[in-house]
Amino acid sequence: MSTSVVLPGLNCGLCGYPTCEEFSAQLALDPELLKHCPNRSDRKTADGSPSPVARSFSIITEDEPLTFRDREDREVDFYVDTFKEDPGPREDITLFGGMLAVERLKIAKGDVLLGRPLGVSCGCPVLHIGEVMNVDADSGVITWCIVGPRRSRTDGFKNVGPYSAQAYEGVVRRDRSRVQELKLGMRYHFLPGLCMMQWRHSALLNAAKRTDEGWQVRLEGIWIE
């Protein structure tokens, strides 16, 4: 199999294999199986050559600005990747039942939750599964990391129903010319590194810290466009 094949790493199981790693092993025997990966991309690569293989959803590393686009070919300012220490993308969410819902479901650190973001512009059609990292006992704000459907199948989950996404945090590891001077309070277009829909999001930049890893950012007022 060509070493250029890059799987998205979502471990969604939709190809019929539990993980991208196991699927990759089968691809070495039968490359035609790649068509079973629903998250692959048939976009052109940065040099303009056709790319019928899957594209990683992590930070784009090419300097070519045309790579900064979503699945609808709309431009984004940057990709937001996951913190190295986290099991997946980090979000702050609130349940529509507030603290009463948190207490009723007895949500605690380490729990696996299943829900769907509602009220984020048009909403998102994808169910999200995340591991709880922290629960604020006063506000009921839950900080979780999206971990994907495989985790819910192995560890079980608590169904929280619809929820509101309040903030998204991560690292921008690749700067574009217009992103090198991030401005607080400015609304940017971004793409979460592991977004299964690969849809453009927009949000207000409320915190940014320059580190050796890249820009650590906190984005609030999220819209899906």
C-alpha positions as CSV (number, residue, x, y, z in Angstrom):
1,M,0.0,0.0,0.0
2,S,1.2,3.5,-0.7
3,T,2.7,5.3,2.2
4,S,0.8,8.4,1.2
5,V,-2.5,7.0,2.5
6,V,-3.3,8.9,5.7
7,L,-6.4,7.9,7.7
8,P,-8.3,10.5,9.8
9,G,-7.6,8.8,13.1
10,L,-11.2,9.2,14.3
11,N,-11.7,5.6,15.2
12,C,-15.4,6.0,14.3
13,G,-15.8,2.4,13.3
14,L,-17.9,3.2,10.2
15,C,-15.6,1.3,7.9
16,G,-16.3,-1.9,9.8
17,Y,-13.1,-1.9,11.8
18,P,-12.8,-0.7,15.4
19,T,-9.8,1.6,14.8
20,C,-8.1,3.4,12.0
21,E,-4.9,1.4,12.9
22,E,-6.7,-2.0,12.3
23,F,-8.3,-0.6,9.1
24,S,-4.8,0.4,7.9
25,A,-3.5,-3.1,8.4
26,Q,-6.3,-4.4,6.2
27,L,-5.7,-1.7,3.5
28,A,-2.2,-3.2,3.1
29,L,-3.8,-6.4,1.9
30,D,-6.7,-4.8,0.0
31,P,-6.3,-1.1,-1.0
32,E,-9.8,-1.1,-2.5
33,L,-11.2,-1.2,1.1
34,L,-10.3,2.5,1.3
35,K,-13.7,3.4,-0.2
36,H,-15.3,2.2,3.0
37,C,-13.8,5.1,4.9
38,P,-16.5,7.8,4.9
39,N,-14.2,10.5,6.2
40,R,-11.6,10.3,3.4
41,S,-11.1,13.3,1.2
42,D,-10.7,13.4,-2.6
43,R,-9.5,16.9,-2.7
44,K,-6.3,17.8,-4.5
45,T,-3.0,18.0,-2.5
46,A,-1.1,21.3,-2.1
47,D,0.9,20.6,-5.3
48,G,-2.3,20.2,-7.3
49,S,-2.1,16.5,-7.9
50,P,-5.2,14.3,-7.4
51,S,-5.4,12.7,-4.0
52,P,-8.0,9.9,-3.8
53,V,-6.8,8.8,-0.4
54,A,-7.9,9.8,3.1
55,R,-6.7,13.1,4.4
56,S,-5.8,13.7,8.0
57,F,-8.0,16.1,9.9
58,S,-5.1,17.3,12.0
59,I,-3.2,20.6,11.4
60,I,-2.4,21.2,7.8
61,T,1.3,21.5,7.4
62,E,1.6,22.8,3.9
63,D,2.4,26.5,3.3
64,E,-0.1,26.5,0.4
65,P,-3.0,28.7,1.5
66,L,-5.6,26.8,-0.6
67,T,-5.3,23.9,1.9
68,F,-7.1,26.0,4.5
69,R,-10.6,25.1,3.3
70,D,-13.5,23.1,4.6
71,R,-15.4,20.4,2.8
72,E,-17.5,23.0,1.0
73,D,-14.3,24.7,-0.2
74,R,-14.8,27.7,2.0
75,E,-11.7,29.4,3.4
76,V,-10.8,29.1,7.1
77,D,-8.3,31.2,9.0
78,F,-6.7,28.2,10.9
79,Y,-7.2,24.7,12.2
80,V,-7.4,24.0,15.9
81,D,-5.6,20.9,17.0
82,T,-5.9,19.0,20.3
83,F,-3.7,19.6,23.3
84,K,-1.1,16.9,23.6
85,E,-2.2,15.8,27.1
86,D,-5.9,15.5,26.1
87,P,-7.6,12.4,24.7
88,G,-9.5,14.6,22.2
89,P,-10.7,18.2,21.4
90,R,-11.6,20.2,24.5
91,E,-14.9,22.0,24.9
92,D,-16.9,23.7,27.6
93,I,-20.6,22.7,27.4
94,T,-23.8,23.4,29.4
95,L,-26.8,21.1,29.6
96,F,-30.2,22.6,28.9
97,G,-31.3,21.4,32.3
98,G,-28.4,23.2,34.0
99,M,-27.1,22.1,37.3
100,L,-30.2,20.1,37.9
101,A,-29.4,17.9,34.9
102,V,-25.8,17.5,36.1
103,E,-27.0,16.4,39.5
104,R,-29.8,14.1,38.2
105,L,-27.3,12.3,35.9
106,K,-24.6,12.3,38.6
107,I,-22.0,13.6,36.1
108,A,-18.5,13.4,37.4
109,K,-14.9,13.5,36.1
110,G,-14.2,10.5,33.9
111,D,-17.7,9.8,32.8
112,V,-18.4,9.3,29.1
113,L,-21.3,11.4,27.8
114,L,-23.3,11.4,24.6
115,G,-25.2,14.4,23.3
116,R,-25.7,16.7,20.3
117,P,-24.9,20.4,20.2
118,L,-28.1,22.4,19.7
119,G,-28.4,26.1,19.2
120,V,-24.9,26.5,17.6
121,S,-26.2,28.5,14.6
122,C,-28.0,25.7,12.7
123,G,-26.8,23.0,15.1
124,C,-24.7,20.0,14.3
125,P,-26.2,16.7,13.0
126,V,-23.5,14.6,14.5
127,L,-23.8,13.0,18.0
128,H,-20.7,13.8,20.1
129,I,-19.2,11.5,22.7
130,G,-16.8,13.0,25.2
131,E,-14.9,12.2,28.4
132,V,-15.6,14.6,31.3
133,M,-12.5,16.4,32.5
134,N,-14.1,18.7,35.0
135,V,-17.5,19.8,36.3
136,D,-17.9,23.2,37.8
137,A,-20.1,22.7,40.9
138,D,-21.4,26.3,40.9
139,S,-22.2,26.9,37.3
140,G,-22.7,23.4,36.0
141,V,-20.3,24.0,33.1
142,I,-18.8,20.7,32.0
143,T,-15.4,20.6,30.4
144,W,-15.0,17.5,28.3
145,C,-12.8,16.1,25.5
146,I,-14.4,14.5,22.4
147,V,-13.3,10.9,22.2
148,G,-15.5,9.4,19.5
149,P,-18.0,6.6,19.3
150,R,-15.6,3.7,20.0
151,R,-15.3,4.8,23.6
152,S,-19.0,4.8,24.2
153,R,-19.2,1.2,22.8
154,T,-16.5,-0.1,25.2
155,D,-17.1,2.0,28.3
156,G,-20.8,2.8,28.1
157,F,-22.2,6.4,28.4
158,K,-24.6,8.8,29.9
159,N,-27.0,10.4,27.5
160,V,-27.3,14.1,28.1
161,G,-29.4,14.9,25.1
162,P,-29.1,18.4,23.5
163,Y,-26.4,20.7,25.0
164,S,-24.9,24.1,24.3
165,A,-21.2,24.4,23.3
166,Q,-19.8,27.4,25.1
167,A,-16.1,27.3,24.2
168,Y,-13.6,25.4,22.2
169,E,-9.9,25.2,23.2
170,G,-6.8,23.9,21.5
171,V,-3.6,24.7,19.7
172,V,-3.0,26.4,16.4
173,R,0.3,24.9,15.3
174,R,0.5,26.4,11.8
175,D,0.3,30.1,11.3
176,R,-0.9,31.8,8.1
177,S,0.3,35.3,7.4
178,R,-3.0,36.9,8.7
179,V,-3.0,34.7,11.8
180,Q,0.4,35.6,13.1
181,E,-1.0,38.6,14.9
182,L,-4.1,37.1,16.7
183,K,-6.4,39.8,18.1
184,L,-8.6,39.2,21.1
185,G,-12.2,39.9,20.5
186,M,-12.0,39.3,16.7
187,R,-14.2,36.7,15.1
188,Y,-12.2,34.1,13.1
189,H,-13.2,31.2,10.8
190,F,-11.7,28.0,12.0
191,L,-11.9,24.2,11.6
192,P,-11.7,21.8,14.6
193,G,-8.9,19.4,13.7
194,L,-11.1,16.3,14.2
195,C,-14.4,17.7,12.9
196,M,-16.1,14.7,11.2
197,M,-18.2,17.0,9.0
198,Q,-15.2,19.2,8.2
199,W,-17.5,22.3,8.4
200,R,-16.3,25.8,8.9
201,H,-16.9,27.2,12.4
202,S,-16.6,30.8,13.5
203,A,-16.0,32.2,17.0
204,L,-14.6,35.1,19.0
205,L,-11.0,34.7,20.2
206,N,-11.2,35.3,24.0
207,A,-7.7,34.1,25.0
208,A,-4.5,33.4,23.2
209,K,-1.1,32.4,24.5
210,R,2.0,31.9,22.3
211,T,4.0,28.7,23.3
212,D,6.7,26.5,21.7
213,E,3.9,24.3,20.5
214,G,1.9,27.1,18.8
215,W,-0.9,29.4,19.8
216,Q,-3.0,28.1,22.7
217,V,-6.5,29.5,22.0
218,R,-9.9,29.8,23.6
219,L,-12.8,30.4,21.2
220,E,-16.3,31.4,22.4
221,G,-19.6,32.4,20.7
222,I,-19.3,29.5,18.3
223,W,-21.3,29.3,15.1
224,I,-21.4,26.6,12.5
225,E,-21.7,28.2,9.1
